[in-house]
Amino acid sequence: MVVGYGALSRRLSTTVVSGPLVFMLVGLVIGPVGLDLLDPARDTEVIQALLESALVLLLFADASGIRARDLRREEFLPLRLLVVGLPVTMALGWLAAWPLLPGLGVWELALVGIILAPTDAALGQQAVSNKRVPALVRGGLSVESGLNDGLALPFFVVALAAAGEGHGHPGVAETFLRALLLSGAIGIAAGWAGASLLRWSLSRGWSSSDWRQFMVLVVPVITYLLCAMGEGSGFIGAWVAGLAFGIHLRRAPTDPGVRVQEEDPAQSTRFTERLGLLLASLSFLVFGAVILGPVLQHLTWRSVVYALLSLTVIRMLPVALSLIGTGLRPASVAYIGWFGPRGLASLVFGLIAFEEHLPGGTLLGEVIAVTVGMSILLHGASAPFLGDRYAEWFTGTLRVRPNLRENALADDEVPR
């Protein structure tokens, strides 16, 4: 599958057939409903390790690439989407699940809203890679996607603890201390130490570029293992480690006499990010085979309706509320609202929740699987068409209104 897609990847990137969609469909073919090459009962540990490894690497790589100036340069957009849009999305998802999913408890309903709130820009890549789309919109969506899964993690951990309390799981207070405070401290220490070692090596020219890539790859791995030893959250630790790593690596040297070779975290984490992308693609293969396939055999109308609401109203209404007063045109608000795909983070969070054996775990897993599956299909297929149509609208409107708010970053370089 990797060989085949690798040979056609550039050609397919210009079509409605996205990479995640291809891997998901092939997964359906090789799963229990098809050729039965993957058995969820037999391969559970391998599947869980694959999905979790992919998320850990991407959390670290995405967080390390975020600069404070990205938030400032994108002005209002990412901050509004993260500070206003994300919490409102989680709350609205919680409320919408109440009448549609009667088999779930209060905290399980909250888990649905939280798990399906983070976005995954990779599922609609052409929506943010189309250079004719205004830089403000592309950059804002990229920064939002890089941060919102990490910001949703504390809410997920606390809600999961509350949902499992009384069923033999640790309480909320203990979970808060271990998963948030302990994991955050471990992440800061590991990320800071990794960046310090890299800076020290760069200042002396002792490290080759190839081995720097391997060295950086081990930072999130060590962080995850330390958090696991402390019974904390390796995902929170990896995300915080990425933030600490990127901030410290970009910091100016305190000693003017020491010259540190310039090293962009985007370059130092390139191998980590590429490996995470490969594992994520294989995760969508496994998702189609052992998660989505069995769910489609017992699909209920409630799950489908909630999935449609999650991808439309539950995402787009909070985005519209968060962007009130910004001067963005309705076409831009709709574009930003639609391209909030649900992907790897939702899958991993859902798998973790399912492994906790909550009373409503089966229904919870079904809703998440259907929503992610529909997102892969709809967002991947619509990205090329809507990206071109929106770019045409922007170009035409800009001729009439050169001071268009969306054109605020026209002269700036677009962030990663």
N, C-alpha and C positions, 0 to 999 in steps of 0.2 A: 504494500500500500504506500509506504514511504517512497519507494523507488518510482512507482507510477505517478504519484502526485508531484514528486520532485521534478520529473521530466516534463510535466504539463503545467506547473504552478504559475509561470508567468502568463501563459496563454489563458488559463482559467481565471486569473486575477482581473481580467477585463470583462468577464461575463457575470451572469447572475449565479453561477455555480461557485460558491465560496469554499474555502478549504474546510472549515468546520462542517459544512453541509455534506461534502464528499465523504469525510471520515465518518460522520454519523450514519449516512446511508449504507456505507460498506459495513459498518458495525451491525446494522439491522440484518444484513444479509448473512453475516457469519455468526450471529447470535443464536440463542435457543429457538427463536421463531424461524430461523433459516437453516444454515448448515450446522449449527450447534457446535461450533469450534471453541466457544467460550462458555464455561459453565459458572454462573454466579455463585453457586454453592461451593464449588471446588476451588475457584480462583479469587475468593473474597479478599484475602490478605494482599495478593498481588495487585488487585484492582484498587484497593484503598491506598496502598503505597504509591502507585502510579499517580493517582489524582492528587494526593497530598503533596508529593514531591514537586509536581508541576506548579501547584499553587504557592508553595514556599519559595521556589525560585523566582516566580513572577512577582510575588509580593515584594521581595527584596529588590529585584531589578527595577520595578516601577517606582518604588519609594526612593531609591537612591538617585534616580534621575530627576526628581522633583526639586526645583530651585525655588527659593523664596521669591526671587524676581519673576518667576513664571506667574505666581499668584498676583504680584503687583502689575506685571505687564499685561496680563489678560484682564486687568482692571476688575470689574465687578463679576464677570461670568463664573469662573470656577468657585469663588467664595460663596456666591449666592446659591449655586447648585449644591454645594456641600453643606453649608451652614443652614440653609432654609429648605432647599429641595429634598435632600436626603432624609432628614427627620420626618418631614411631612409625608414623603413616600412610604416610609416604614409605618407611620401611624395610619395612613389611608389604607395601606395594604392590610393592616390588622383589622380595621373596621369593615372593609369590604369582605374579608373572609368570614366574618361573624355569621351573616345569614346564608352564605353559600356553602360553608363547610361545617355543618352542625355536629359532625362526629369528633371535632377537635375541642380541647380544653382552651381556657383563656390564654395561657402562655404558649400553647401550641399554635394558636391563631396568631399570636405575636411573632412566633418564629417564622410563620409563612411570610408575613410582611417584611421582616428583617432579612431573611434569606434571599428574597427576590428583589431587594432594593439595590444592591451593587450592580454596576454595569461592567460590560466587557467590550471594549472598543474593537477587539480583534474580530468579533462576529460581524461587524459592519465596517470593515477596514477602509473600504473605498469612500465611506462617508467622511472620514477624517484625512485621507491621503490625497483626495482630489485637490490639486493646487489651485483650482479656480474657485473653490469654496473659500470665503473670507478667512483670513488667518485667525481672527478673533474667535470664530466659531470652531475651527479645527483645533486650535490650541486649548480652548475651554473644555471641549469634549475629552481631549486627551488627558489633561490634568485631572479632570473629574474622575475619569476611569482609573487613573493611577492611584488615586487617594481614597475613593469611596469604599472600596472593599476593606481596606485597613480600618477606616473610621467606623464601618458597620460591625467589625469584629467584637468590640466590647459589648455592644447591644446584644449580639448573638450569644456570646458566652453567658451573660447574665440571664437572658431569657431562657436559654437551654437549662441552666442550673435551676431556675424557678420552675420550669416545666417538669424536671426530673426530681424535684424535691419531694420527699415522701415515698419515692420508689427506689430507695437505696443509693441515691446519688448525693454528692456533697451539696451543702447548702449554698445560698447565694453569697453570703458573706465570705465563706472560705474560698469560693470560686473567684470572687472579686479580688481577694488578696493574692491568690496564686496566679490566676490567669492574666490579671491586668497589671497589678503592681510588680509582682515578681518577674513576670515575663517582660514587662516594659523595662525594668532595670537590667535584666540580662541582655535584652536587645540593645540598649544604649551602650552597655559595657562592651559587648562583642563587636558592634558596628564601629565604635570609637577605636577599639584596639586594632581591628583590622585595617582601618584607614590610617591609623598612626604608623603601623608597621609598613604599610605601602608607601606612605610619605617618606619615612626614614630610608627605605630602600631606594626610592626614586631620587632622593637628594644625593645619594652616593653613586647612582647609576649602576647598582648591583643587580637589578632585577630585569630579566628579559621579558618582552611583551607577552610571549606565549605563556610563561609560567605565572605572570601576574594574573592572567585570566583564570588559571586553575586556583590560585591562591584566594582570589575573591569568591570563587564558587564555593569554597569550603566555609566561608563566614556564615551564610544562612544555614548551612548544614550543622555546624557546631552550635549555633544559636538554637536551632530546633531541638537538638539533642539535650542541651542544657535545660531548656524549658521543660522538656519531657521528663527529665530526671527530677525536676522540682514539681512535677505534676501541674505545670502551668500550660499556657497555650503557645505552642511553637509557632503558630501563624502570627499572633500578635508580636512575639519576639522577633520573627523574621522581618516583619514590616517595620517595626521600630528600628531594628538593626540597619535596614536599608536607609531610613531617614538619617540616622546618626552617621552612617558610613559616607553618604553623599555630602552632608553638611561639613564634616570634618575634612574630607578629602579636598573640598574646594576652598577650605579656609586658607587665608594668606599666612605665610610663615611668620612666626613671632620673632625670630632672629633674622635681622636684615642681612647678616653675613651668610646665612644658609640659603642656598638657592634650590628650591624644590622644582623638579621637572614637572611641567604642566601635565596633569592627568585628569581628563574628563571622566566622571563616573559612567557616562554613557559608553565610553570606550572600555573602561576596566571591567564593566559588567556585561560586555557584549556576548561572551561565551555563555554566561549564566542565563542571559535572556534568550539566546538561541536554543539552549538546551531546554529551558522552560517552555519555549514555543513548541519544540518537538514533542515533549511529554504532554503538553496540552492537546496537541493534535491527536496523539494516541489516546488521550483521555476521552475525547469525543468519539473515537472509534469504540472504546469500551462502553461509553454511555449509550450509544445506539444499540450495542449488542446485549448488554446485561441489565440495563436500567429501563431505557425507553421501550425496547421490544416487548418485554413482559407487561409493561404498563398499558401498551396499546391493545393488548388482548382483553383487558378488563377496564376499558376507559369509561368514565362517567361524564355526564353532561356538566355536572357541577365543576369538575376540574377544568374542562374546556372553557367554560364561561369565565372562571376566575383567571385563567391564563390570558384570555383576550383582554380582560379588564386590567390585568397587571401590565401588559405591554402597551396599553393605550391610556385609559383614564388615570390609573394609579401612578403612572410615570408622567404623563403629559400635563395633568392638572397641577401637581406640585412644581413642575418646571415653569409653567405659566405664572403661578403665584410668586415664585422666587424672582422672576424677571420683570415684575411690574415696576414701572418707572425707569427702566434702563434705556428706553428709546429704541429697543430692537423691534423690527417689524414683525407682524404676525407670522410671516413665512419663515423667519429665522427662529422664532419661538417654537413653531410647529416642528421644524427640522431638528432642533436640539432636543425637543421632547420625544420625538419618535425614535431617534437613535440613542436609545438607552438599552442595548441588548443585555440579556441575562446569559451568563456563561459559566466559566470554570468555578468562580467563587461560589456561586449558588449551588453548583453540583457538589462541591466538597462540603459546604456547610450542611446541605441536605443529607449527605452520606453520614456525616458525623452525628447529626440528629437521629438518623435512622438506627445507627449503631447503639444509641442509648436505650433502645427498646421502649420508647414512649408509648402510651396507650393508643395514640392516634398516629403512630409512626408510618403505617402503611399509606394512609390517606395523605399525610404530609409529603411523603416521597413521591406519590403519584402527581400531586399538584406541581411540585417543583420540576419533575421530569417533563410533564406536558408543557409547562411554561418555557423551559429552556429549549425543548425541541421546537416549539413554535417560533421562538426567538431566532434560533439558528436558521430556520427556513425563511421567515418573513424579513428579518433584518438583512440577512445575507443576500437574498434575492432582490431586495429593494434598494440596496446601497448604490449600485452603479446608476440606476435610472434616476432615483431621487437626487443623488449627488449632482448629476448633470443638469437636471431641471432646476435645482436650487441655484447652481452656479450661473445658469442662463438668466434666471430672475435677478440675481445679484448684479451681474454685468449690465443688464438693461437698466435697472433702477439706478445704478451708480452714474450712468451717463446723464440722467436727469437730476439726481441729487448727489453731487460729489461729496457732500459732508455726511453721507450715510453713516450711522452709528456702527454698523457692521464693519466699516472700512477703517476703524480706529487704529489697527495694527498693520496697515498696508505697507509701511516702510520698515517694519521690524522682521527679524528672523523668527520663523515659527518654531516653538519649542518642540522637543522630542515627544 
